[in-house]
């Protein structure tokens, strides 16, 4: 059977799970919610950096157009 993951990917995954296990099992173990928050923060920051300016611009433009029409939807 062909190997699904490269040795490098397999090693990285094993290391990541090892770090997770160490964190969870250590004396300073945090809740799973804390771990997930820490993992999601960089992803959320990246998404906001990429998308928030465009979203705000679109919403402000729509509000300006609404006000220019006399405040009606």
CHARMM-style PDB file with segment names, atoms N, HN, CA, C and O in Angstrom:
ATOM      1  N   UNK     1       0.845  -1.172   0.000  1.00  0.00      PROA
ATOM      2  CA  UNK     1       0.000   0.000   0.000  1.00  0.00      PROA
ATOM      3  C   UNK     1       0.895   1.242   0.000  1.00  0.00      PROA
ATOM      4  O   UNK     1       1.897   1.296   0.713  1.00  0.00      PROA
ATOM      5  N   UNK     2       0.526   2.222  -0.796  1.00  0.00      PROA
ATOM      6  HN  UNK     2      -0.288   2.178  -1.376  1.00  0.00      PROA
ATOM      7  CA  UNK     2       1.306   3.452  -0.901  1.00  0.00      PROA
ATOM      8  C   UNK     2       1.160   4.270   0.374  1.00  0.00      PROA
ATOM      9  O   UNK     2       0.105   4.286   1.009  1.00  0.00      PROA
ATOM     10  N   UNK     3       2.217   4.928   0.720  1.00  0.00      PROA
ATOM     11  HN  UNK     3       3.073   4.915   0.204  1.00  0.00      PROA
ATOM     12  CA  UNK     3       2.236   5.767   1.913  1.00  0.00      PROA
ATOM     13  C   UNK     3       1.439   7.039   1.632  1.00  0.00      PROA
ATOM     14  O   UNK     3       1.682   7.717   0.634  1.00  0.00      PROA
ATOM     15  N   UNK     4       0.494   7.361   2.504  1.00  0.00      PROA
ATOM     16  HN  UNK     4       0.296   6.810   3.315  1.00  0.00      PROA
ATOM     17  CA  UNK     4      -0.385   8.510   2.306  1.00  0.00      PROA
ATOM     18  C   UNK     4       0.316   9.833   2.591  1.00  0.00      PROA
ATOM     19  O   UNK     4       0.084  10.821   1.894  1.00  0.00      PROA
ATOM     20  N   UNK     5       1.169   9.856   3.609  1.00  0.00      PROA
ATOM     21  HN  UNK     5       1.357   9.053   4.174  1.00  0.00      PROA
ATOM     22  CA  UNK     5       1.879  11.075   3.989  1.00  0.00      PROA
ATOM     23  C   UNK     5       3.369  10.914   3.740  1.00  0.00      PROA
ATOM     24  O   UNK     5       3.919   9.821   3.869  1.00  0.00      PROA
ATOM     25  N   UNK     6       4.007  12.008   3.384  1.00  0.00      PROA
ATOM     26  HN  UNK     6       3.560  12.896   3.280  1.00  0.00      PROA
ATOM     27  CA  UNK     6       5.460  11.978   3.257  1.00  0.00      PROA
ATOM     28  C   UNK     6       6.063  11.843   4.652  1.00  0.00      PROA
ATOM     29  O   UNK     6       5.399  12.124   5.650  1.00  0.00      PROA
ATOM     30  N   UNK     7       7.313  11.415   4.718  1.00  0.00      PROA
ATOM     31  HN  UNK     7       7.852  11.187   3.907  1.00  0.00      PROA
ATOM     32  CA  UNK     7       7.985  11.288   6.012  1.00  0.00      PROA
ATOM     33  C   UNK     7       8.040  12.633   6.730  1.00  0.00      PROA
ATOM     34  O   UNK     7       7.873  12.698   7.948  1.00  0.00      PROA
ATOM     35  N   UNK     8       8.274  13.703   5.977  1.00  0.00      PROA
ATOM     36  HN  UNK     8       8.409  13.651   4.987  1.00  0.00      PROA
ATOM     37  CA  UNK     8       8.363  15.044   6.575  1.00  0.00      PROA
ATOM     38  C   UNK     8       7.015  15.453   7.177  1.00  0.00      PROA
ATOM     39  O   UNK     8       6.970  15.969   8.294  1.00  0.00      PROA
ATOM     40  N   UNK     9       5.923  15.226   6.450  1.00  0.00      PROA
ATOM     41  HN  UNK     9       5.960  14.806   5.544  1.00  0.00      PROA
ATOM     42  CA  UNK     9       4.592  15.578   6.951  1.00  0.00      PROA
ATOM     43  C   UNK     9       4.232  14.729   8.157  1.00  0.00      PROA
ATOM     44  O   UNK     9       3.706  15.235   9.148  1.00  0.00      PROA
ATOM     45  N   UNK    10       4.510  13.465   8.072  1.00  0.00      PROA
ATOM     46  HN  UNK    10       4.937  13.054   7.267  1.00  0.00      PROA
ATOM     47  CA  UNK    10       4.231  12.559   9.187  1.00  0.00      PROA
ATOM     48  C   UNK    10       4.996  12.988  10.437  1.00  0.00      PROA
ATOM     49  O   UNK    10       4.448  12.973  11.539  1.00  0.00      PROA
ATOM     50  N   UNK    11       6.235  13.364  10.269  1.00  0.00      PROA
ATOM     51  HN  UNK    11       6.680  13.377   9.373  1.00  0.00      PROA
ATOM     52  CA  UNK    11       7.050  13.817  11.392  1.00  0.00      PROA
ATOM     53  C   UNK    11       6.490  15.103  11.994  1.00  0.00      PROA
ATOM     54  O   UNK    11       6.442  15.248  13.215  1.00  0.00      PROA
ATOM     55  N   UNK    12       6.066  16.038  11.138  1.00  0.00      PROA
ATOM     56  HN  UNK    12       6.105  15.920  10.146  1.00  0.00      PROA
ATOM     57  CA  UNK    12       5.509  17.306  11.614  1.00  0.00      PROA
ATOM     58  C   UNK    12       4.218  17.068  12.393  1.00  0.00      PROA
ATOM     59  O   UNK    12       3.996  17.683  13.436  1.00  0.00      PROA
ATOM     60  N   UNK    13       3.375  16.181  11.890  1.00  0.00      PROA
ATOM     61  HN  UNK    13       3.555  15.681  11.043  1.00  0.00      PROA
ATOM     62  CA  UNK    13       2.107  15.877  12.563  1.00  0.00      PROA
ATOM     63  C   UNK    13       2.381  15.204  13.904  1.00  0.00      PROA
ATOM     64  O   UNK    13       1.772  15.552  14.916  1.00  0.00      PROA
ATOM     65  N   UNK    14       3.292  14.249  13.907  1.00  0.00      PROA
ATOM     66  HN  UNK    14       3.787  13.966  13.085  1.00  0.00      PROA
ATOM     67  CA  UNK    14       3.653  13.568  15.152  1.00  0.00      PROA
ATOM     68  C   UNK    14       4.186  14.558  16.175  1.00  0.00      PROA
ATOM     69  O   UNK    14       3.839  14.483  17.353  1.00  0.00      PROA
ATOM     70  N   UNK    15       5.013  15.468  15.741  1.00  0.00      PROA
ATOM     71  HN  UNK    15       5.296  15.528  14.783  1.00  0.00      PROA
ATOM     72  CA  UNK    15       5.571  16.479  16.634  1.00  0.00      PROA
ATOM     73  C   UNK    15       4.479  17.386  17.187  1.00  0.00      PROA
ATOM     74  O   UNK    15       4.468  17.693  18.379  1.00  0.00      PROA
ATOM     75  N   UNK    16       3.554  17.819  16.318  1.00  0.00      PROA
ATOM     76  HN  UNK    16       3.563  17.570  15.350  1.00  0.00      PROA
ATOM     77  CA  UNK    16       2.471  18.708  16.753  1.00  0.00      PROA
ATOM     78  C   UNK    16       1.591  18.017  17.790  1.00  0.00      PROA
ATOM     79  O   UNK    16       1.227  18.615  18.802  1.00  0.00      PROA
ATOM     80  N   UNK    17       1.249  16.751  17.530  1.00  0.00      PROA
ATOM     81  HN  UNK    17       1.545  16.265  16.708  1.00  0.00      PROA
ATOM     82  CA  UNK    17       0.436  16.029  18.505  1.00  0.00      PROA
ATOM     83  C   UNK    17       1.207  15.780  19.798  1.00  0.00      PROA
ATOM     84  O   UNK    17       0.620  15.769  20.881  1.00  0.00      PROA
ATOM     85  N   UNK    18       2.503  15.583  19.689  1.00  0.00      PROA
ATOM     86  HN  UNK    18       2.980  15.592  18.810  1.00  0.00      PROA
ATOM     87  CA  UNK    18       3.332  15.427  20.878  1.00  0.00      PROA
ATOM     88  C   UNK    18       3.328  16.686  21.727  1.00  0.00      PROA
ATOM     89  O   UNK    18       3.230  16.617  22.952  1.00  0.00      PROA
ATOM     90  N   UNK    19       3.434  17.843  21.069  1.00  0.00      PROA
ATOM     91  HN  UNK    19       3.514  17.899  20.074  1.00  0.00      PROA
ATOM     92  CA  UNK    19       3.397  19.116  21.789  1.00  0.00      PROA
ATOM     93  C   UNK    19       2.038  19.317  22.457  1.00  0.00      PROA
ATOM     94  O   UNK    19       1.957  19.786  23.592  1.00  0.00      PROA
ATOM     95  N   UNK    20       0.979  18.961  21.746  1.00  0.00      PROA
ATOM     96  HN  UNK    20       1.044  18.580  20.824  1.00  0.00      PROA
ATOM     97  CA  UNK    20      -0.369  19.079  22.301  1.00  0.00      PROA
ATOM     98  C   UNK    20      -0.515  18.182  23.526  1.00  0.00      PROA
ATOM     99  O   UNK    20      -1.025  18.616  24.559  1.00  0.00      PROA
ATOM    100  N   UNK    21      -0.076  16.953  23.412  1.00  0.00      PROA
ATOM    101  HN  UNK    21       0.338  16.601  22.573  1.00  0.00      PROA
ATOM    102  CA  UNK    21      -0.172  16.018  24.530  1.00  0.00      PROA
ATOM    103  C   UNK    21       0.623  16.530  25.719  1.00  0.00      PROA
ATOM    104  O   UNK    21       0.160  16.452  26.857  1.00  0.00      PROA
ATOM    105  N   UNK    22       1.815  17.051  25.465  1.00  0.00      PROA
ATOM    106  HN  UNK    22       2.191  17.114  24.540  1.00  0.00      PROA
ATOM    107  CA  UNK    22       2.647  17.581  26.551  1.00  0.00      PROA
ATOM    108  C   UNK    22       1.942  18.738  27.258  1.00  0.00      PROA
ATOM    109  O   UNK    22       1.942  18.818  28.486  1.00  0.00      PROA
ATOM    110  N   UNK    23       1.342  19.633  26.473  1.00  0.00      PROA
ATOM    111  HN  UNK    23       1.342  19.568  25.475  1.00  0.00      PROA
ATOM    112  CA  UNK    23       0.645  20.787  27.048  1.00  0.00      PROA
ATOM    113  C   UNK    23      -0.546  20.345  27.875  1.00  0.00      PROA
ATOM    114  O   UNK    23      -0.753  20.832  28.987  1.00  0.00      PROA
ATOM    115  N   UNK    24      -1.326  19.426  27.336  1.00  0.00      PROA
ATOM    116  HN  UNK    24      -1.157  19.030  26.434  1.00  0.00      PROA
ATOM    117  CA  UNK    24      -2.524  18.981  28.035  1.00  0.00      PROA
ATOM    118  C   UNK    24      -2.171  18.218  29.303  1.00  0.00      PROA
ATOM    119  O   UNK    24      -2.861  18.345  30.314  1.00  0.00      PROA
ATOM    120  N   UNK    25      -1.107  17.432  29.261  1.00  0.00      PROA
ATOM    121  HN  UNK    25      -0.546  17.329  28.440  1.00  0.00      PROA
ATOM    122  CA  UNK    25      -0.751  16.592  30.403  1.00  0.00      PROA
ATOM    123  C   UNK    25       0.166  17.274  31.414  1.00  0.00      PROA
ATOM    124  O   UNK    25       0.428  16.720  32.482  1.00  0.00      PROA
ATOM    125  N   UNK    26       0.647  18.446  31.095  1.00  0.00      PROA
ATOM    126  HN  UNK    26       0.434  18.895  30.227  1.00  0.00      PROA
ATOM    127  CA  UNK    26       1.572  19.122  32.008  1.00  0.00      PROA
ATOM    128  C   UNK    26       0.841  19.630  33.246  1.00  0.00      PROA
ATOM    129  O   UNK    26      -0.389  19.654  33.284  1.00  0.00      PROA
ATOM    130  N   UNK    27       1.588  20.028  34.236  1.00  0.00      PROA
ATOM    131  HN  UNK    27       2.587  20.009  34.206  1.00  0.00      PROA
ATOM    132  CA  UNK    27       0.999  20.556  35.473  1.00  0.00      PROA
ATOM    133  C   UNK    27       0.212  21.829  35.225  1.00  0.00      PROA
ATOM    134  O   UNK    27      -0.718  22.143  35.968  1.00  0.00      PROA
ATOM    135  N   UNK    28       0.576  22.557  34.190  1.00  0.00      PROA
ATOM    136  HN  UNK    28       1.331  22.302  33.587  1.00  0.00      PROA
ATOM    137  CA  UNK    28      -0.111  23.805  33.864  1.00  0.00      PROA
ATOM    138  C   UNK    28      -1.164  23.594  32.786  1.00  0.00      PROA
ATOM    139  O   UNK    28      -1.435  24.494  31.992  1.00  0.00      PROA
ATOM    140  N   UNK    29      -1.748  22.422  32.760  1.00  0.00      PROA
ATOM    141  HN  UNK    29      -1.527  21.691  33.405  1.00  0.00      PROA
ATOM    142  CA  UNK    29      -2.721  22.091  31.709  1.00  0.00      PROA
ATOM    143  C   UNK    29      -3.851  23.112  31.697  1.00  0.00      PROA
ATOM    144  O   UNK    29      -4.382  23.500  32.738  1.00  0.00      PROA
ATOM    145  N   UNK    30      -4.192  23.522  30.515  1.00  0.00      PROA
ATOM    146  HN  UNK    30      -3.761  23.207  29.669  1.00  0.00      PROA
ATOM    147  CA  UNK    30      -5.285  24.458  30.327  1.00  0.00      PROA
ATOM    148  C   UNK    30      -6.481  23.693  29.774  1.00  0.00      PROA
ATOM    149  O   UNK    30      -6.378  22.514  29.438  1.00  0.00      PROA
ATOM    150  N   UNK    31      -7.592  24.366  29.687  1.00  0.00      PROA
ATOM    151  HN  UNK    31      -7.676  25.324  29.961  1.00  0.00      PROA
ATOM    152  CA  UNK    31      -8.776  23.710  29.136  1.00  0.00      PROA
ATOM    153  C   UNK    31      -8.617  23.561  27.628  1.00  0.00      PROA
ATOM    154  O   UNK    31      -7.816  24.258  27.004  1.00  0.00      PROA
ATOM    155  N   UNK    32      -9.371  22.668  27.068  1.00  0.00      PROA
ATOM    156  HN  UNK    32     -10.022  22.102  27.575  1.00  0.00      PROA
ATOM    157  CA  UNK    32      -9.365  22.487  25.620  1.00  0.00      PROA
ATOM    158  C   UNK    32      -9.805  23.776  24.928  1.00  0.00      PROA
ATOM    159  O   UNK    32      -9.305  24.115  23.855  1.00  0.00      PROA
ATOM    160  N   UNK    33     -10.736  24.484  25.546  1.00  0.00      PROA
ATOM    161  HN  UNK    33     -11.142  24.209  26.417  1.00  0.00      PROA
ATOM    162  CA  UNK    33     -11.197  25.757  24.991  1.00  0.00      PROA
ATOM    163  C   UNK    33     -10.036  26.748  24.874  1.00  0.00      PROA
ATOM    164  O   UNK    33      -9.922  27.448  23.868  1.00  0.00      PROA
ATOM    165  N   UNK    34      -9.174  26.814  25.896  1.00  0.00      PROA
ATOM    166  HN  UNK    34      -9.267  26.246  26.714  1.00  0.00      PROA
ATOM    167  CA  UNK    34      -8.017  27.711  25.847  1.00  0.00      PROA
ATOM    168  C   UNK    34      -7.071  27.322  24.721  1.00  0.00      PROA
ATOM    169  O   UNK    34      -6.553  28.183  24.010  1.00  0.00      PROA
ATOM    170  N   UNK    35      -6.846  26.014  24.560  1.00  0.00      PROA
ATOM    171  HN  UNK    35      -7.267  25.314  25.137  1.00  0.00      PROA
ATOM    172  CA  UNK    35      -5.959  25.547  23.491  1.00  0.00      PROA
ATOM    173  C   UNK    35      -6.516  25.907  22.118  1.00  0.00      PROA
ATOM    174  O   UNK    35      -5.783  26.356  21.238  1.00  0.00      PROA
ATOM    175  N   UNK    36      -7.818  25.704  21.947  1.00  0.00      PROA
ATOM    176  HN  UNK    36      -8.414  25.339  22.663  1.00  0.00      PROA
ATOM    177  CA  UNK    36      -8.447  26.020  20.655  1.00  0.00      PROA
ATOM    178  C   UNK    36      -8.379  27.519  20.378  1.00  0.00      PROA
ATOM    179  O   UNK    36      -8.105  27.932  19.251  1.00  0.00      PROA
ATOM    180  N   UNK    37      -8.627  28.332  21.404  1.00  0.00      PROA
ATOM    181  HN  UNK    37      -8.850  27.996  22.319  1.00  0.00      PROA
ATOM    182  CA  UNK    37      -8.534  29.790  21.222  1.00  0.00      PROA
ATOM    183  C   UNK    37      -7.131  30.188  20.769  1.00  0.00      PROA
ATOM    184  O   UNK    37      -6.972  30.989  19.848  1.00  0.00      PROA
ATOM    185  N   UNK    38      -6.123  29.627  21.418  1.00  0.00      PROA
ATOM    186  HN  UNK    38      -6.252  28.977  22.166  1.00  0.00      PROA
ATOM    187  CA  UNK    38      -4.745  29.954  21.045  1.00  0.00      PROA
ATOM    188  C   UNK    38      -4.427  29.522  19.624  1.00  0.00      PROA
ATOM    189  O   UNK    38      -3.677  30.198  18.920  1.00  0.00      PROA
ATOM    190  N   UNK    39      -4.999  28.388  19.196  1.00  0.00      PROA
ATOM    191  HN  UNK    39      -5.608  27.839  19.769  1.00  0.00      PROA
ATOM    192  CA  UNK    39      -4.747  27.910  17.841  1.00  0.00      PROA
ATOM    193  C   UNK    39      -5.485  28.763  16.806  1.00  0.00      PROA
ATOM    194  O   UNK    39      -4.987  28.974  15.701  1.00  0.00      PROA
ATOM    195  N   UNK    40      -6.670  29.249  17.169  1.00  0.00      PROA
ATOM    196  HN  UNK    40      -7.075  29.078  18.067  1.00  0.00      PROA
ATOM    197  CA  UNK    40      -7.488  29.998  16.217  1.00  0.00      PROA
ATOM    198  C   UNK    40      -7.092  31.467  16.092  1.00  0.00      PROA
ATOM    199  O   UNK    40      -7.332  32.081  15.052  1.00  0.00      PROA
ATOM    200  N   UNK    41      -6.492  32.038  17.134  1.00  0.00      PROA
ATOM    201  HN  UNK    41      -6.297  31.540  17.978  1.00  0.00      PROA
ATOM    202  CA  UNK    41      -6.143  33.464  17.104  1.00  0.00      PROA
ATOM    203  C   UNK    41      -5.338  33.860  15.871  1.00  0.00      PROA
ATOM    204  O   UNK    41      -5.701  34.834  15.213  1.00  0.00      PROA
ATOM    205  N   UNK    42      -4.251  33.142  15.523  1.00  0.00      PROA
ATOM    206  HN  UNK    42      -3.957  32.350  16.058  1.00  0.00      PROA
ATOM    207  CA  UNK    42      -3.495  33.560  14.335  1.00  0.00      PROA
ATOM    208  C   UNK    42      -4.306  33.424  13.044  1.00  0.00      PROA
ATOM    209  O   UNK    42      -4.169  34.237  12.130  1.00  0.00      PROA
ATOM    210  N   UNK    43      -5.152  32.389  12.977  1.00  0.00      PROA
ATOM    211  HN  UNK    43      -5.263  31.729  13.720  1.00  0.00      PROA
ATOM    212  CA  UNK    43      -5.981  32.221  11.778  1.00  0.00      PROA
ATOM    213  C   UNK    43      -7.005  33.334  11.670  1.00  0.00      PROA
ATOM    214  O   UNK    43      -7.238  33.863  10.583  1.00  0.00      PROA
ATOM    215  N   UNK    44      -7.620  33.696  12.795  1.00  0.00      PROA
ATOM    216  HN  UNK    44      -7.431  33.267  13.678  1.00  0.00      PROA
ATOM    217  CA  UNK    44      -8.602  34.774  12.797  1.00  0.00      PROA
ATOM    218  C   UNK    44      -7.946  36.099  12.442  1.00  0.00      PROA
ATOM    219  O   UNK    44      -8.497  36.876  11.663  1.00  0.00      PROA
ATOM    220  N   UNK    45      -6.778  36.361  13.006  1.00  0.00      PROA
ATOM    221  HN  UNK    45      -6.330  35.730  13.639  1.00  0.00      PROA
ATOM    222  CA  UNK    45      -6.059  37.601  12.697  1.00  0.00      PROA
ATOM    223  C   UNK    45      -5.765  37.688  11.206  1.00  0.00      PROA
ATOM    224  O   UNK    45      -5.973  38.731  10.587  1.00  0.00      PROA
ATOM    225  N   UNK    46      -5.287  36.605  10.638  1.00  0.00      PROA
ATOM    226  HN  UNK    46      -5.118  35.757  11.141  1.00  0.00      PROA
ATOM    227  CA  UNK    46      -4.978  36.584   9.211  1.00  0.00      PROA
ATOM    228  C   UNK    46      -6.236  36.834   8.379  1.00  0.00      PROA
ATOM    229  O   UNK    46      -6.212  37.608   7.422  1.00  0.00      PROA
ATOM    230  N   UNK    47      -7.340  36.168   8.753  1.00  0.00      PROA
ATOM    231  HN  UNK    47      -7.359  35.540   9.530  1.00  0.00      PROA
ATOM    232  CA  UNK    47      -8.584  36.348   8.008  1.00  0.00      PROA
ATOM    233  C   UNK    47      -9.063  37.788   8.112  1.00  0.00      PROA
ATOM    234  O   UNK    47      -9.475  38.379   7.114  1.00  0.00      PROA
ATOM    235  N   UNK    48      -9.011  38.364   9.324  1.00  0.00      PROA
ATOM    236  HN  UNK    48      -8.676  37.884  10.135  1.00  0.00      PROA
ATOM    237  CA  UNK    48      -9.433  39.753   9.497  1.00  0.00      PROA
ATOM    238  C   UNK    48      -8.539  40.704   8.723  1.00  0.00      PROA
ATOM    239  O   UNK    48      -9.033  41.646   8.103  1.00  0.00      PROA
ATOM    240  N   UNK    49      -7.231  40.475   8.748  1.00  0.00      PROA
ATOM    241  HN  UNK    49      -6.829  39.710   9.251  1.00  0.00      PROA
ATOM    242  CA  UNK    49      -6.307  41.323   7.984  1.00  0.00      PROA
ATOM    243  C   UNK    49      -6.649  41.288   6.498  1.00  0.00      PROA
ATOM    244  O   UNK    49      -6.565  42.307   5.812  1.00  0.00      PROA
ATOM    245  N   UNK    50      -7.029  40.127   6.011  1.00  0.00      PROA
ATOM    246  HN  UNK    50      -7.097  39.299   6.569  1.00  0.00      PROA
ATOM    247  CA  UNK    50      -7.323  39.967   4.584  1.00  0.00      PROA
ATOM    248  C   UNK    50      -8.705  40.475   4.193  1.00  0.00      PROA
ATOM    249  O   UNK    50      -8.893  40.932   3.066  1.00  0.00      PROA
ATOM    250  N   UNK    51      -9.683  40.405   5.111  1.00  0.00      PROA
ATOM    251  HN  UNK    51      -9.530  40.034   6.027  1.00  0.00      PROA
ATOM    252  CA  UNK    51     -11.068  40.648   4.729  1.00  0.00      PROA
ATOM    253  C   UNK    51     -11.739  41.853   5.369  1.00  0.00      PROA
ATOM    254  O   UNK    51     -12.653  42.425   4.775  1.00  0.00      PROA
ATOM    255  N   UNK    52     -11.314  42.256   6.561  1.00  0.00      PROA
ATOM    256  HN  UNK    52     -10.571  41.791   7.044  1.00  0.00      PROA
ATOM    257  CA  UNK    52     -12.021  43.315   7.272  1.00  0.00      PROA
ATOM    258  C   UNK    52     -12.026  44.656   6.530  1.00  0.00      PROA
ATOM    259  O   UNK    52     -13.081  45.286   6.451  1.00  0.00      PROA
ATOM    260  N   UNK    53     -10.895  45.122   5.982  1.00  0.00      PROA
ATOM    261  HN  UNK    53     -10.038  44.610   6.046  1.00  0.00      PROA
ATOM    262  CA  UNK    53     -10.953  46.417   5.283  1.00  0.00      PROA
ATOM    263  C   UNK    53     -11.981  46.446   4.149  1.00  0.00      PROA
ATOM    264  O   UNK    53     -12.700  47.432   3.986  1.00  0.00      PROA
ATOM    265  N   UNK    54     -12.049  45.376   3.376  1.00  0.00      PROA
ATOM    266  HN  UNK    54     -11.465  44.575   3.509  1.00  0.00      PROA
ATOM    267  CA  UNK    54     -13.007  45.314   2.270  1.00  0.00      PROA
ATOM    268  C   UNK    54     -14.433  45.281   2.795  1.00  0.00      PROA
ATOM    269  O   UNK    54     -15.314  45.934   2.235  1.00  0.00      PROA
ATOM    270  N   UNK    55     -14.672  44.524   3.869  1.00  0.00      PROA
ATOM    271  HN  UNK    55     -13.956  43.994   4.324  1.00  0.00      PROA
ATOM    272  CA  UNK    55     -16.013  44.447   4.444  1.00  0.00      PROA
ATOM    273  C   UNK    55     -16.464  45.805   4.968  1.00  0.00      PROA
ATOM    274  O   UNK    55     -17.592  46.229   4.722  1.00  0.00      PROA
ATOM    275  N   UNK    56     -15.571  46.488   5.697  1.00  0.00      PROA
ATOM    276  HN  UNK    56     -14.654  46.143   5.897  1.00  0.00      PROA
ATOM    277  CA  UNK    56     -15.918  47.805   6.244  1.00  0.00      PROA
ATOM    278  C   UNK    56     -16.181  48.793   5.118  1.00  0.00      PROA
ATOM    279  O   UNK    56     -17.144  49.558   5.175  1.00  0.00      PROA
ATOM    280  N   UNK    57     -15.344  48.785   4.109  1.00  0.00      PROA
ATOM    281  HN  UNK    57     -14.561  48.164   4.063  1.00  0.00      PROA
ATOM    282  CA  UNK    57     -15.531  49.689   2.974  1.00  0.00      PROA
ATOM    283  C   UNK    57     -16.884  49.455   2.310  1.00  0.00      PROA
ATOM    284  O   UNK    57     -17.596  50.407   1.989  1.00  0.00      PROA
ATOM    285  N   UNK    58     -17.235  48.193   2.105  1.00  0.00      PROA
ATOM    286  HN  UNK    58     -16.657  47.420   2.366  1.00  0.00      PROA
ATOM    287  CA  UNK    58     -18.514  47.853   1.468  1.00  0.00      PROA
ATOM    288  C   UNK    58     -19.690  48.311   2.337  1.00  0.00      PROA
ATOM    289  O   UNK    58     -20.661  48.861   1.818  1.00  0.00      PROA
ATOM    290  N   UNK    59     -19.612  48.089   3.656  1.00  0.00      PROA
ATOM    291  HN  UNK    59     -18.824  47.642   4.078  1.00  0.00      PROA
ATOM    292  CA  UNK    59     -20.688  48.491   4.556  1.00  0.00      PROA
ATOM    293  C   UNK    59     -20.822  50.010   4.638  1.00  0.00      PROA
ATOM    294  O   UNK    59     -21.934  50.539   4.651  1.00  0.00      PROA
ATOM    295  N   UNK    60     -19.694  50.706   4.694  1.00  0.00      PROA
ATOM    296  HN  UNK    60     -18.791  50.277   4.684  1.00  0.00      PROA
ATOM    297  CA  UNK    60     -19.733  52.174   4.738  1.00  0.00      PROA
ATOM    298  C   UNK    60     -20.312  52.733   3.437  1.00  0.00      PROA
ATOM    299  O   UNK    60     -21.123  53.658   3.457  1.00  0.00      PROA
ATOM    300  N   UNK    61     -19.890  52.164   2.312  1.00  0.00      PROA
ATOM    301  HN  UNK    61     -19.232  51.412   2.295  1.00  0.00      PROA
ATOM    302  CA  UNK    61     -20.412  52.614   1.018  1.00  0.00      PROA
ATOM    303  C   UNK    61     -21.930  52.406   0.959  1.00  0.00      PROA
ATOM    304  O   UNK    61     -22.654  53.285   0.491  1.00  0.00      PROA
ATOM    305  N   UNK    62     -22.413  51.258   1.425  1.00  0.00      PROA
ATOM    306  HN  UNK    62     -21.825  50.544   1.805  1.00  0.00      PROA
ATOM    307  CA  UNK    62     -23.852  50.975   1.425  1.00  0.00      PROA
ATOM    308  C   UNK    62     -24.597  51.947   2.334  1.00  0.00      PROA
ATOM    309  O   UNK    62     -25.693  52.395   1.998  1.00  0.00      PROA
ATOM    310  N   UNK    63     -24.005  52.277   3.491  1.00  0.00      PROA
ATOM    311  HN  UNK    63     -23.115  51.914   3.764  1.00  0.00      PROA
ATOM    312  CA  UNK    63     -24.652  53.215   4.405  1.00  0.00      PROA
ATOM    313  C   UNK    63     -24.691  54.620   3.814  1.00  0.00      PROA
ATOM    314  O   UNK    63     -25.693  55.323   3.949  1.00  0.00      PROA
ATOM    315  N   UNK    64     -23.612  55.030   3.162  1.00  0.00      PROA
ATOM    316  HN  UNK    64     -22.798  54.459   3.052  1.00  0.00      PROA
ATOM    317  CA  UNK    64     -23.588  56.350   2.505  1.00  0.00      PROA
ATOM    318  C   UNK    64     -24.662  56.413   1.432  1.00  0.00      PROA
ATOM    319  O   UNK    64     -25.364  57.417   1.311  1.00  0.00      PROA
ATOM    320  N   UNK    65     -24.794  55.349   0.656  1.00  0.00      PROA
ATOM    321  HN  UNK    65     -24.224  54.534   0.754  1.00  0.00      PROA
ATOM    322  CA  UNK    65     -25.824  55.315  -0.395  1.00  0.00      PROA
ATOM    323  C   UNK    65     -27.225  55.360   0.218  1.00  0.00      PROA
ATOM    324  O   UNK    65     -28.118  56.016  -0.318  1.00  0.00      PROA
ATOM    325  N   UNK    66     -27.420  54.656   1.352  1.00  0.00      PROA
ATOM    326  HN  UNK    66     -26.695  54.123   1.788  1.00  0.00      PROA
ATOM    327  CA  UNK    66     -28.720  54.653   2.012  1.00  0.00      PROA
ATOM    328  C   UNK    66     -29.065  56.053   2.526  1.00  0.00      PROA
ATOM    329  O   UNK    66     -30.190  56.518   2.347  1.00  0.00      PROA
ATOM    330  N   UNK    67     -28.097  56.726   3.165  1.00  0.00      PROA
ATOM    331  HN  UNK    67     -27.183  56.348   3.310  1.00  0.00      PROA
ATOM    332  CA  UNK    67     -28.320  58.062   3.684  1.00  0.00      PROA
ATOM    333  C   UNK    67     -28.570  59.031   2.528  1.00  0.00      PROA
ATOM    334  O   UNK    67     -29.424  59.912   2.632  1.00  0.00      PROA
ATOM    335  N   UNK    68     -27.834  58.875   1.433  1.00  0.00      PROA
ATOM    336  HN  UNK    68     -27.140  58.160   1.348  1.00  0.00      PROA
ATOM    337  CA  UNK    68     -28.004  59.772   0.275  1.00  0.00      PROA
ATOM    338  C   UNK    68     -29.401  59.618  -0.334  1.00  0.00      PROA
ATOM    339  O   UNK    68     -29.918  60.559  -0.936  1.00  0.00      PROA
ATOM    340  N   UNK    69     -30.013  58.441  -0.181  1.00  0.00      PROA
ATOM    341  HN  UNK    69     -29.592  57.677   0.308  1.00  0.00      PROA
ATOM    342  CA  UNK    69     -31.367  58.209  -0.714  1.00  0.00      PROA
ATOM    343  C   UNK    69     -32.436  58.731   0.241  1.00  0.00      PROA
ATOM    344  O   UNK    69     -33.627  58.630  -0.050  1.00  0.00      PROA
ATOM    345  N   UNK    70     -32.027  59.282   1.363  1.00  0.00      PROA
ATOM    346  HN  UNK    70     -31.059  59.365   1.600  1.00  0.00      PROA
ATOM    347  CA  UNK    70     -33.004  59.836   2.312  1.00  0.00      PROA
ATOM    348  C   UNK    70     -33.220  58.955   3.528  1.00  0.00      PROA
ATOM    349  O   UNK    70     -34.196  59.138   4.256  1.00  0.00      PROA
ATOM    350  N   UNK    71     -32.328  58.003   3.763  1.00  0.00      PROA
ATOM    351  HN  UNK    71     -31.535  57.854   3.172  1.00  0.00      PROA
ATOM    352  CA  UNK    71     -32.410  57.204   4.977  1.00  0.00      PROA
ATOM    353  C   UNK    71     -33.318  56.004   4.884  1.00  0.00      PROA
ATOM    354  O   UNK    71     -33.536  55.311   5.878  1.00  0.00      PROA
ATOM    355  N   UNK    72     -33.846  55.749   3.718  1.00  0.00      PROA
ATOM    356  HN  UNK    72     -33.669  56.312   2.910  1.00  0.00      PROA
ATOM    357  CA  UNK    72     -34.719  54.576   3.561  1.00  0.00      PROA
ATOM    358  C   UNK    72     -33.938  53.435   2.929  1.00  0.00      PROA
ATOM    359  O   UNK    72     -33.026  53.645   2.129  1.00  0.00      PROA
ATOM    360  N   UNK    73     -34.321  52.226   3.310  1.00  0.00      PROA
ATOM    361  HN  UNK    73     -35.062  52.056   3.959  1.00  0.00      PROA
ATOM    362  CA  UNK    73     -33.699  51.040   2.714  1.00  0.00      PROA
ATOM    363  C   UNK    73     -34.151  50.947   1.324  1.00  0.00      PROA
ATOM    364  OT1 UNK    73     -33.761  50.025   0.608  1.00  0.00      PROA
TER     365      UNK     73
END
